[in-house]
Amino acid sequence: MSATAVQNWAGALTYRASAIRHPESVEEIQALVRGAQRFKALGTRHAFSDAADTEGVLICTDQLIGMSPVDPNRGVVEFGSGVTYGALCRSLHEQRYVVRNLASLPHISIAGACATGTHGSGIRNGNLATAVRGLQMVTASGDRIEIGPEDSEFQGAVVNLGALGIVTRVTLEVVPDFDVRQVVYETLPFKALEDNFEAVLSAGYSVSLFTSWNGDEFEQVWVKLVGEAAADDLFGARRADAQRHPLPGMPADYCTTQMNEPGPAYERLPHFKMEFTPSSGDELQSEWLVPLGRGIDALRAIRGIAGNLAPAIHVSEIRTVASDDLWMSPSFGRASLCIHFTWKKQPDLVRRLVPRVEAALAPFGPRPHWGKIFALRADELRKSYPRFDDFVSLARRLDPAHKLCNDFLTRSLGL
Ligand SMILES: Cc1cc2nc3c(=O)[nH]c(=O)nc-3n(C[C@H](O)[C@H](O)[C@H](O)COP(=O)(O)OP(=O)(O)OC[C@H]3O[C@@H](n4cnc5c(N)ncnc54)[C@H](O)[C@@H]3O)c2cc1C
C-alpha cells in the first residue's frame, strides 16, 4: 500500500514514505530492512513531531502483538513491539499484574512510547521507559540484536528516538496489581502552588495540574491516590462534585473514573479511556521538562508570556517525573517538572509560539518531549544531555549508512 496518504494521529503530518508495510514476523522485517535504502519504525502514529517520518519504507509494528505470560520469578512480561499499553494492561490485569505507571492515554504502542521518553506523573515515578528490562531489535544491517541491563549501552538503547533500528520485542518490569482512586480538585490559585510546591505535587501517587493560562489559577488538579485518603480541600482547591474532562465542553465520560471510586490502576492512571478519543483530537502538543527544583521559577516564566500563549492553547498540563539514567530521556539525571501544552490545531501559530516558550524556559535548561513539537536543535540539545555524544556514536555504529536518518534526527542530533 502506498503511504502517501498516511498521517499521524493528529492529522497534521503526512508521512513522506514511499511505502508502508505491516510485517508479521521478525524475518519479514529483516528482509524489508535489507532491501531498503531508508526505513523507519512506525508504532501507533501518536507522535506530534516528525520522529517517525522517512522518505523510504515505514515499517509499522501493528502485527507484532504476541504476548507471553508474566514470568513471576523475574517480575517481567515479554511481548511484541506493536502491543499497546491498553492491550498489555488488560492481559496483565487477568494475571493480577500491572505496570507501575501509565501516560494519559492507553492507545499508544509501548515501543513507540519508550522510544520518545513518554511519561505519566508522580514525584516517585520514572518515565515509562524506566520499566524496560530488555529489547530485541533489527538493526539497519538487518541483523537481530538483543540488549539488556547487563549491556553497557542498554541505557542508551531504551529511549532510542527510533534511531537505532526496529524494536521487535520488549521485556517490561511488572508489579502486582493495585487499586487507584482518582479525585479532581477545582481552582487552585497559582499562589497556593508557589507556597506549597512539593506538597501539591506529592499529594498523591500521580498529580496533574491543568491550566488554560487565562487566569492566575489551575482550573483542575487531578490526584491519583494509592491507599491515602482523599482530602476535601487541596490548598484552597475544592473537590469537584461530578466527573470532569480537562477540556471545557468535552464529555467527561471519555475520562477514566474519578470521584474517589477505587478501581484497577490501569483504569485510573491514564486520564482517558481506551474506547474514546483521548484529549481534544483537534490539537497539537508540545512539552518541555525542567529540573523540578527550578519548576516554580519555570512556571513563573511561562506565566510571564501567558497572554501571548493563552489564545492558542486548549489546556496546559503540569506533571512530574523522577530522575533516571536513560541517556536520551528528558528526565536523565534530574527529577523533572513537565510543562505541557495542548495547542489548538493551528500549525503556523504553534510554530511561531514554540520558540517563545523555549526562550522563556532557556534559563532552566529545557529538554523537549521527543514525540511533541519543539524547535531546539542539536547544538542546544547537546548541552543539556550529558550522554548526547555517546548516543550519537551508538546510532552511527548501528546505522553507518544512515538508513534510519530523517529530518528529525538531523535537526535534533546532527545525524
Ligand atoms: C492524545 C495524545 C496524548 C498523549 N499523552 C502523552 C502523555 O500523557 N505523556 C507523554 O509523555 N506523551 C504523550 N503523548 C505522546 C506519545 O506518547 C508519544 O508521541 C509516543 O511516541 C507515541 O507512541 P507511538 O507508538 O504512537 O509512536 P509513533 O508516532 O508511531 O513513533 C514515534 C517514534 O517512535 C519510534 N518507534 C515506534 N515504534 C518503534 C519500534 N518498534 N522500534 C523503534 N522505534 C520505534 C518511531 O520511529 C518514532 O521515532 C500523547 C500523544 C497523544 C496523541
The ligand as an SDF file (V2000), in Angstrom:
LIG
                    3D

 53 58  0  0  0  0  0  0  0  0999 V2000
   -3.6820   12.3040   22.6240 C   0  0  0  0  0  0  0  0  0  0  0  0
   -2.2590   12.0830   22.9950 C   0  0  0  0  0  0  0  0  0  0  0  0
   -1.9130   12.0360   24.3310 C   0  0  0  0  0  0  0  0  0  0  0  0
   -0.5740   11.8460   24.7080 C   0  0  0  0  0  0  0  0  0  0  0  0
   -0.2800   11.7700   26.0420 N   0  0  0  0  0  0  0  0  0  0  0  0
    1.0150   11.6310   26.4270 C   0  0  0  0  0  0  0  0  0  0  0  0
    1.3540   11.5580   27.7980 C   0  0  0  0  0  0  0  0  0  0  0  0
    0.4950   11.5160   28.6800 O   0  0  0  0  0  0  0  0  0  0  0  0
    2.6600   11.5090   28.1270 N   0  0  0  0  0  0  0  0  0  0  0  0
    3.6440   11.5460   27.2000 C   0  0  0  0  0  0  0  0  0  0  0  0
    4.8170   11.5310   27.5810 O   0  0  0  0  0  0  0  0  0  0  0  0
    3.3560   11.5310   25.8770 N   0  0  0  0  0  0  0  0  0  0  0  0
    2.0660   11.5860   25.4780 C   0  0  0  0  0  0  0  0  0  0  0  0
    1.7580   11.5950   24.1420 N   0  0  0  0  0  0  0  0  0  0  0  0
    2.8460   11.4520   23.1560 C   0  0  0  0  0  0  0  0  0  0  0  0
    3.0530    9.9790   22.7800 C   0  0  0  0  0  0  0  0  0  0  0  0
    3.1060    9.1710   23.8950 O   0  0  0  0  0  0  0  0  0  0  0  0
    4.3670    9.7780   22.0290 C   0  0  0  0  0  0  0  0  0  0  0  0
    4.3540   10.5530   20.8920 O   0  0  0  0  0  0  0  0  0  0  0  0
    4.6690    8.3180   21.6590 C   0  0  0  0  0  0  0  0  0  0  0  0
    5.8790    8.2820   20.9310 O   0  0  0  0  0  0  0  0  0  0  0  0
    3.5890    7.6630   20.8580 C   0  0  0  0  0  0  0  0  0  0  0  0
    3.9280    6.3250   20.5480 O   0  0  0  0  0  0  0  0  0  0  0  0
    3.6260    5.7890   19.0690 P   0  0  0  0  0  0  0  0  0  0  0  0
    3.8220    4.3130   19.0380 O   0  0  0  0  0  0  0  0  0  0  0  0
    2.3250    6.3000   18.6110 O   0  0  0  0  0  0  0  0  0  0  0  0
    4.8300    6.4800   18.2850 O   0  0  0  0  0  0  0  0  0  0  0  0
    4.9650    6.8110   16.7200 P   0  0  0  0  0  0  0  0  0  0  0  0
    4.4110    8.1710   16.4790 O   0  0  0  0  0  0  0  0  0  0  0  0
    4.4450    5.7230   15.8970 O   0  0  0  0  0  0  0  0  0  0  0  0
    6.5720    6.8780   16.6290 O   0  0  0  0  0  0  0  0  0  0  0  0
    7.2810    7.7650   17.4650 C   0  0  0  0  0  0  0  0  0  0  0  0
    8.7870    7.3960   17.4350 C   0  0  0  0  0  0  0  0  0  0  0  0
    8.9840    6.0990   17.9840 O   0  0  0  0  0  0  0  0  0  0  0  0
    9.6870    5.2950   17.0420 C   0  0  0  0  0  0  0  0  0  0  0  0
    9.1930    3.9140   17.1510 N   0  0  0  0  0  0  0  0  0  0  0  0
    7.9090    3.4810   17.1610 C   0  0  0  0  0  0  0  0  0  0  0  0
    7.8770    2.1460   17.2330 N   0  0  0  0  0  0  0  0  0  0  0  0
    9.1660    1.7380   17.2670 C   0  0  0  0  0  0  0  0  0  0  0  0
    9.8010    0.4520   17.2710 C   0  0  0  0  0  0  0  0  0  0  0  0
    9.1050   -0.6640   17.3240 N   0  0  0  0  0  0  0  0  0  0  0  0
   11.1570    0.4130   17.2530 N   0  0  0  0  0  0  0  0  0  0  0  0
   11.8980    1.5520   17.2170 C   0  0  0  0  0  0  0  0  0  0  0  0
   11.3530    2.7720   17.1960 N   0  0  0  0  0  0  0  0  0  0  0  0
   10.0100    2.8640   17.2140 C   0  0  0  0  0  0  0  0  0  0  0  0
    9.3670    5.8980   15.6830 C   0  0  0  0  0  0  0  0  0  0  0  0
   10.3450    5.5530   14.7010 O   0  0  0  0  0  0  0  0  0  0  0  0
    9.3810    7.3770   16.0350 C   0  0  0  0  0  0  0  0  0  0  0  0
   10.7180    7.8220   16.0820 O   0  0  0  0  0  0  0  0  0  0  0  0
    0.4410   11.7260   23.7150 C   0  0  0  0  0  0  0  0  0  0  0  0
    0.0810   11.7390   22.3630 C   0  0  0  0  0  0  0  0  0  0  0  0
   -1.2660   11.9040   22.0070 C   0  0  0  0  0  0  0  0  0  0  0  0
   -1.6290   11.8990   20.5650 C   0  0  0  0  0  0  0  0  0  0  0  0
  1  2  1  0
  2  3  1  0
  2 52  2  0
  3  4  2  0
  4  5  1  0
  4 50  1  0
  5  6  2  0
  6  7  1  0
  6 13  1  0
  7  8  2  0
  7  9  1  0
  9 10  1  0
 10 11  2  0
 10 12  1  0
 12 13  2  0
 13 14  1  0
 14 15  1  0
 14 50  1  0
 15 16  1  0
 16 17  1  0
 16 18  1  0
 18 19  1  0
 18 20  1  0
 20 21  1  0
 20 22  1  0
 22 23  1  0
 23 24  1  0
 24 25  2  0
 24 26  1  0
 24 27  1  0
 27 28  1  0
 28 29  2  0
 28 30  1  0
 28 31  1  0
 31 32  1  0
 32 33  1  0
 33 34  1  0
 33 48  1  0
 34 35  1  0
 35 36  1  0
 35 46  1  0
 36 37  1  0
 36 45  1  0
 37 38  2  0
 38 39  1  0
 39 40  1  0
 39 45  2  0
 40 41  1  0
 40 42  2  0
 42 43  1  0
 43 44  2  0
 44 45  1  0
 46 47  1  0
 46 48  1  0
 48 49  1  0
 50 51  2  0
 51 52  1  0
 52 53  1  0
M  END
$$$$
